[in-house]
Amino acid sequence: MTEELATQVKHIQAEINRCLAVILDEQVALAAKIDPAYKQLWLDIRKYLLRGGKRLRPILAVLGFQAANGRSDEESIYELALSLELIHAFLLIHDDLMDHDDRRYGGLNIIGQYNKRLSRQVHPVVARDVANSMAILAGDVLHGLAQARIAQLSVDQATGTEIATRAQTMIFEVAAGQQLDVLGVTHKQFAIKSILKVYRYKTARYSIVTPLQLGAVLAGADQDVLDAFAQYGDNLGLAFQLTDDLLGMFGSARTIGKPVVTDLKEGKQTVLMHYGFKFATPTQKAFLTKKFGNQTVTLDDHREVKKILTDNGARAKTAVLAADYAKAATAALDDISINGATAQQLRDFASYCVDRKY
């Protein structure tokens, strides 16, 4: 990441973290008036949200706003960016529930916090059920809070309606991607078109396209800019997810914020594993078939899978695809009229997405 982009990112992250702390403190105070248990839920949410996160969607919303030369409504863009982070938190909490994960951002998530607390008081099965219920509630209230913040934006009615509609469409689309991803573990064959469809709706539209477009809408951008951001985001989202696949398999637990065997145990359908099976020798394929989706997989098994994916070229093929999609993303910015400095930051961001270390 270039120094200029890093400075901009740090500034946006700091502002979002500050705004999150303020709004979450308000929610804790309101919850305390209802019941100590409800206050505890919000304290757990606060701890979870402020412990980590790249604030990617807020960053892109601000960059989209600045790219479209938005200047006079900086307070509103940060309100909108904050809402996107709340939506992201709601979706992540529910994603962890579906994935049976107890950790996020290098620590216990909502499920993990409640499971640990309640396991001292009740049977582990009961503790887990209640912890899952608390995670559903945490996601629900964050979704509601995000929608309320969007509704309160200081914008004209037409802009407000468009922003609300695009935000709702984003949730509609990411739910489709999530459903297809969850159902993917029931499929034995790796259909690459299906995997890329998941990436497009679970990552590209949700993480990049819509945040950029929302920022641009707030700035009053024309349709050419919105269309270019769609092309940029769709391609970069694929590049980002392909790199995430590499991180999920080859990264450390500290880097990815969860156990390194998670994707292998779950039998997560990825482009990396598609090529892993496609390029495998009969012996390699037999080993991958035995370990993929196996809940008893060990760290030694994981190391052997990594070796296979490296030796048979699946790792290199995935990295090349990621770079190609990133190149297509930056090309989408060439023929539109946007702020030059921000356009360069978006190009730098595309490079960062595929250069992340694992």
C-alpha positions as CSV (number, residue, x, y, z in Angstrom):
1,M,0.0,0.0,0.0
2,T,1.4,3.4,-1.0
3,E,2.1,6.0,1.7
4,E,-0.6,8.3,0.5
5,L,-3.2,5.6,0.4
6,A,-2.1,4.3,3.8
7,T,-2.5,7.8,5.3
8,Q,-5.9,8.1,3.9
9,V,-7.0,4.7,5.1
10,K,-5.7,5.4,8.6
11,H,-7.6,8.7,8.7
12,I,-10.9,7.0,7.7
13,Q,-10.4,4.1,10.0
14,A,-9.7,6.4,12.9
15,E,-12.8,8.5,12.2
16,I,-15.0,5.4,11.8
17,N,-13.7,3.9,15.1
18,R,-14.4,7.2,16.9
19,C,-17.9,7.3,15.5
20,L,-18.5,3.7,16.4
21,A,-17.4,4.2,20.0
22,V,-19.8,7.1,20.3
23,I,-22.8,5.3,18.9
24,L,-22.1,2.1,20.8
25,D,-21.7,3.9,24.1
26,E,-25.1,5.5,23.4
27,Q,-26.6,2.0,22.8
28,V,-25.1,0.6,26.0
29,A,-26.6,3.5,28.0
30,L,-30.0,2.9,26.4
31,A,-29.8,-0.8,27.0
32,A,-28.9,-0.3,30.7
33,K,-32.3,1.3,31.2
34,I,-34.0,-1.9,30.1
35,D,-32.0,-4.6,31.8
36,P,-28.5,-5.5,32.9
37,A,-28.5,-8.5,30.6
38,Y,-29.3,-6.3,27.6
39,K,-26.6,-3.9,28.6
40,Q,-24.2,-6.9,28.7
41,L,-25.2,-7.8,25.1
42,W,-24.3,-4.3,23.9
43,L,-21.1,-4.3,25.9
44,D,-20.1,-7.5,24.1
45,I,-21.1,-6.0,20.7
46,R,-19.0,-2.9,21.5
47,K,-16.0,-5.0,22.5
48,Y,-16.4,-7.1,19.3
49,L,-16.7,-4.1,16.9
50,L,-13.9,-2.0,18.4
51,R,-11.4,-4.9,18.6
52,G,-10.7,-5.2,15.0
53,G,-11.7,-4.9,11.4
54,K,-10.2,-3.2,8.3
55,R,-13.2,-0.9,7.8
56,L,-13.0,-1.7,4.1
57,R,-16.5,-0.7,3.2
58,P,-16.4,2.7,4.9
59,I,-13.1,3.4,3.3
60,L,-14.5,2.6,-0.2
61,A,-17.6,4.7,0.5
62,V,-15.5,7.7,1.4
63,L,-13.2,7.1,-1.7
64,G,-16.3,6.8,-3.9
65,F,-17.5,10.1,-2.5
66,Q,-14.2,11.8,-3.0
67,A,-13.7,10.3,-6.5
68,A,-17.0,11.9,-7.5
69,N,-15.7,15.2,-6.2
70,G,-18.0,15.3,-3.1
71,R,-16.9,18.0,-0.8
72,S,-19.7,19.8,1.0
73,D,-21.3,16.8,2.7
74,E,-18.4,15.2,4.6
75,E,-20.5,14.7,7.7
76,S,-23.1,12.7,5.8
77,I,-20.5,10.5,4.1
78,Y,-19.1,9.4,7.4
79,E,-22.6,8.7,8.7
80,L,-23.2,6.6,5.6
81,A,-19.8,4.9,6.0
82,L,-20.6,4.1,9.6
83,S,-23.9,2.5,8.6
84,L,-22.0,0.2,6.2
85,E,-19.7,-0.9,9.0
86,L,-22.8,-1.7,11.2
87,I,-24.3,-3.7,8.3
88,H,-21.0,-5.5,7.9
89,A,-20.9,-6.4,11.6
90,F,-24.4,-7.7,11.5
91,L,-23.6,-10.0,8.6
92,L,-20.3,-11.2,10.0
93,I,-22.0,-12.2,13.3
94,H,-24.5,-14.2,11.4
95,D,-21.8,-15.6,9.1
96,D,-19.8,-16.8,12.2
97,L,-23.0,-18.5,13.4
98,M,-23.5,-20.4,10.1
99,D,-19.8,-21.3,10.1
100,H,-19.8,-22.5,13.7
101,D,-16.9,-20.1,14.5
102,D,-16.2,-18.8,18.0
103,R,-13.5,-16.3,17.0
104,R,-13.1,-13.2,14.9
105,Y,-10.5,-10.4,14.8
106,G,-8.1,-12.5,16.8
107,G,-10.5,-12.9,19.8
108,L,-13.8,-14.4,20.9
109,N,-16.8,-13.3,18.8
110,I,-20.3,-12.9,20.2
111,I,-20.9,-16.6,20.2
112,G,-17.6,-17.3,21.8
113,Q,-18.1,-14.7,24.5
114,Y,-21.4,-16.1,25.6
115,N,-20.4,-19.7,25.2
116,K,-17.5,-19.2,27.5
117,R,-19.5,-17.2,30.1
118,L,-22.5,-19.6,30.1
119,S,-20.5,-22.8,30.1
120,R,-19.7,-22.1,33.7
121,Q,-23.4,-22.1,34.6
122,V,-25.3,-24.6,32.4
123,H,-24.8,-27.7,30.3
124,P,-22.5,-27.0,27.3
125,V,-25.2,-27.8,24.8
126,V,-27.5,-25.3,26.4
127,A,-24.7,-22.8,26.6
128,R,-24.1,-23.1,22.9
129,D,-27.8,-22.8,22.0
130,V,-28.1,-19.6,24.1
131,A,-24.9,-18.2,22.7
132,N,-26.2,-18.8,19.1
133,S,-29.4,-17.0,20.1
134,M,-27.4,-14.0,21.4
135,A,-25.5,-13.8,18.1
136,I,-28.8,-13.7,16.2
137,L,-30.0,-10.9,18.4
138,A,-26.7,-9.0,18.1
139,G,-26.9,-9.2,14.3
140,D,-30.6,-8.1,14.4
141,V,-30.1,-5.0,16.5
142,L,-27.0,-3.9,14.5
143,H,-29.0,-4.2,11.2
144,G,-31.8,-2.2,12.7
145,L,-29.3,0.5,14.0
146,A,-27.7,0.7,10.5
147,Q,-31.1,1.2,8.8
148,A,-32.0,3.9,11.3
149,R,-28.8,5.7,10.6
150,I,-29.4,5.6,6.8
151,A,-32.9,6.9,7.3
152,Q,-31.6,9.8,9.3
153,L,-29.0,11.0,6.7
154,S,-29.3,14.7,5.9
155,V,-29.9,14.4,2.2
156,D,-32.7,15.3,-0.2
157,Q,-35.6,12.7,-0.6
158,A,-34.5,11.4,-3.9
159,T,-30.9,10.8,-2.8
160,G,-32.1,9.3,0.5
161,T,-34.4,6.9,-1.4
162,E,-31.6,5.8,-3.8
163,I,-29.2,5.2,-1.0
164,A,-31.7,3.2,1.0
165,T,-32.7,1.1,-2.0
166,R,-29.1,0.4,-2.9
167,A,-28.2,-0.6,0.6
168,Q,-31.2,-3.0,0.7
169,T,-30.3,-4.4,-2.6
170,M,-26.8,-5.0,-1.3
171,I,-28.2,-7.1,1.6
172,F,-30.5,-8.9,-0.8
173,E,-27.5,-9.8,-3.0
174,V,-25.1,-10.8,-0.2
175,A,-27.8,-13.1,1.2
176,A,-27.9,-14.9,-2.1
177,G,-24.1,-15.2,-2.1
178,Q,-24.1,-16.5,1.5
179,Q,-26.9,-19.0,0.7
180,L,-25.0,-20.4,-2.3
181,D,-21.8,-20.5,-0.2
182,V,-23.4,-22.5,2.6
183,L,-25.1,-24.9,0.2
184,G,-21.8,-25.3,-1.5
185,V,-20.6,-27.8,1.1
186,T,-23.3,-30.2,-0.1
187,H,-21.9,-30.3,-3.6
188,K,-19.1,-32.7,-4.4
189,Q,-18.1,-31.1,-7.8
190,F,-16.4,-27.7,-8.0
191,A,-18.2,-25.8,-10.7
192,I,-16.1,-22.7,-11.2
193,K,-19.0,-20.6,-12.6
194,S,-20.9,-21.3,-9.4
195,I,-18.0,-20.4,-7.2
196,L,-17.4,-17.2,-9.0
197,K,-21.1,-16.4,-8.7
198,V,-20.7,-16.7,-4.9
199,Y,-17.7,-14.4,-5.0
200,R,-19.6,-11.8,-7.1
201,Y,-22.6,-11.6,-4.7
202,K,-20.9,-12.4,-1.4
203,T,-17.8,-10.2,-1.9
204,A,-17.7,-8.0,-5.0
205,R,-21.1,-6.3,-4.9
206,Y,-21.3,-6.2,-1.1
207,S,-17.7,-5.2,-0.3
208,I,-16.7,-3.0,-3.2
209,V,-19.3,-2.1,-5.8
210,T,-22.1,-0.8,-3.5
211,P,-19.9,1.1,-1.0
212,L,-18.2,2.9,-3.9
213,Q,-21.5,3.6,-5.6
214,L,-23.2,4.8,-2.4
215,G,-20.4,7.3,-1.8
216,A,-20.7,8.4,-5.4
217,V,-24.5,8.8,-5.2
218,L,-24.1,11.0,-2.1
219,A,-21.7,13.1,-4.1
220,G,-24.1,13.4,-7.1
221,A,-22.1,11.3,-9.6
222,D,-23.5,10.6,-13.0
223,Q,-24.4,7.1,-14.4
224,D,-21.1,6.7,-16.2
225,V,-19.2,6.9,-12.9
226,L,-21.6,4.4,-11.2
227,D,-21.2,2.0,-14.1
228,A,-17.5,2.2,-14.0
229,F,-17.5,1.6,-10.3
230,A,-19.6,-1.5,-10.9
231,Q,-17.0,-2.8,-13.4
232,Y,-14.1,-1.9,-11.1
233,G,-15.8,-3.4,-8.1
234,D,-17.0,-6.6,-9.7
235,N,-13.5,-7.4,-11.0
236,L,-11.7,-6.3,-7.9
237,G,-14.1,-8.2,-5.7
238,L,-13.1,-11.4,-7.5
239,A,-9.4,-10.5,-7.1
240,F,-10.0,-9.8,-3.5
241,Q,-11.8,-13.1,-2.8
242,L,-9.2,-15.1,-4.8
243,T,-6.5,-13.6,-2.6
244,D,-8.6,-14.3,0.5
245,D,-8.7,-18.0,-0.6
246,L,-4.9,-18.0,-0.7
247,L,-4.8,-16.3,2.7
248,G,-7.3,-18.8,4.1
249,M,-5.2,-21.7,3.1
250,F,-1.6,-20.4,3.3
251,G,-2.0,-17.6,5.9
252,S,-1.2,-17.9,9.7
253,A,-4.0,-17.9,12.3
254,R,-2.9,-14.5,13.4
255,T,-3.1,-13.1,9.8
256,I,-6.6,-14.5,9.1
257,G,-8.0,-14.2,12.6
258,K,-9.3,-17.8,12.8
259,P,-7.8,-21.4,12.9
260,V,-5.9,-22.1,9.7
261,V,-7.8,-25.4,9.1
262,T,-11.2,-23.8,9.1
263,D,-11.8,-23.7,5.3
264,L,-10.4,-27.2,4.9
265,K,-12.6,-28.7,7.7
266,E,-15.7,-27.0,6.3
267,G,-15.1,-28.2,2.8
268,K,-15.3,-24.6,1.5
269,Q,-15.7,-24.5,-2.2
270,T,-13.0,-22.1,-3.6
271,V,-11.4,-21.5,-6.9
272,L,-8.1,-22.6,-5.2
273,M,-9.5,-26.0,-4.4
274,H,-11.2,-26.2,-7.8
275,Y,-7.8,-26.1,-9.4
276,G,-6.3,-28.1,-6.6
277,F,-8.5,-31.1,-7.6
278,K,-8.3,-30.3,-11.3
279,F,-4.5,-30.3,-11.4
280,A,-4.0,-33.2,-8.9
281,T,-2.3,-36.5,-9.7
282,P,-4.4,-39.5,-8.7
283,T,-2.5,-39.8,-5.4
284,Q,-2.9,-36.1,-4.6
285,K,-6.6,-36.2,-5.5
286,A,-7.2,-39.2,-3.2
287,F,-5.6,-37.3,-0.3
288,L,-7.5,-34.1,-1.0
289,T,-10.8,-36.0,-1.3
290,K,-10.1,-37.7,2.1
291,K,-9.2,-34.5,3.9
292,F,-11.6,-31.9,2.3
293,G,-14.6,-31.4,4.5
294,N,-13.2,-33.7,7.2
295,Q,-13.8,-32.3,10.7
296,T,-10.9,-34.3,12.1
297,V,-8.3,-32.8,9.8
298,T,-5.0,-32.0,11.6
299,L,-2.3,-29.4,11.2
300,D,-0.1,-32.1,9.5
301,D,-2.9,-32.8,7.0
302,H,-3.2,-29.0,6.4
303,R,0.5,-28.8,5.7
304,E,0.3,-31.6,3.2
305,V,-2.7,-30.0,1.4
306,K,-0.7,-26.8,1.1
307,K,2.2,-28.7,-0.4
308,I,-0.1,-30.4,-2.9
309,L,-1.7,-27.1,-3.9
310,T,1.7,-25.5,-4.4
311,D,3.3,-28.4,-6.2
312,N,0.4,-29.0,-8.7
313,G,0.2,-25.3,-9.6
314,A,-3.2,-24.5,-8.1
315,R,-1.7,-21.8,-5.9
316,A,0.1,-20.1,-8.8
317,K,-3.0,-20.3,-11.0
318,T,-5.2,-18.7,-8.4
319,A,-2.6,-15.9,-7.8
320,V,-2.5,-15.2,-11.6
321,L,-6.3,-15.0,-11.8
322,A,-6.4,-12.6,-9.0
323,A,-3.8,-10.3,-10.7
324,D,-5.8,-10.5,-14.0
325,Y,-9.0,-9.4,-12.3
326,A,-7.2,-6.6,-10.5
327,K,-5.9,-5.4,-13.8
328,A,-9.4,-5.4,-15.4
329,A,-10.6,-3.5,-12.4
330,T,-8.2,-0.6,-12.8
331,A,-8.9,-0.5,-16.6
332,A,-12.5,0.4,-15.7
333,L,-11.3,3.7,-14.3
334,D,-9.5,4.9,-17.4
335,D,-12.3,6.5,-19.4
336,I,-14.3,8.3,-16.7
337,S,-14.0,11.8,-15.2
338,I,-13.3,11.5,-11.5
339,N,-10.9,13.1,-9.1
340,G,-7.4,12.2,-10.3
341,A,-5.8,11.8,-6.8
342,T,-8.6,9.5,-5.7
343,A,-8.5,7.5,-9.0
344,Q,-4.9,6.8,-8.3
345,Q,-5.8,5.7,-4.7
346,L,-8.3,3.3,-6.2
347,R,-5.6,1.8,-8.5
348,D,-3.3,1.5,-5.5
349,F,-6.0,-0.2,-3.6
350,A,-6.4,-2.7,-6.4
351,S,-2.7,-3.5,-6.2
352,Y,-3.0,-3.9,-2.4
353,C,-5.8,-6.4,-2.7
354,V,-3.7,-8.9,-4.5
355,D,-0.4,-8.1,-2.8
356,R,-1.6,-8.9,0.7
357,K,1.0,-11.2,2.4
358,Y,0.2,-14.6,3.7
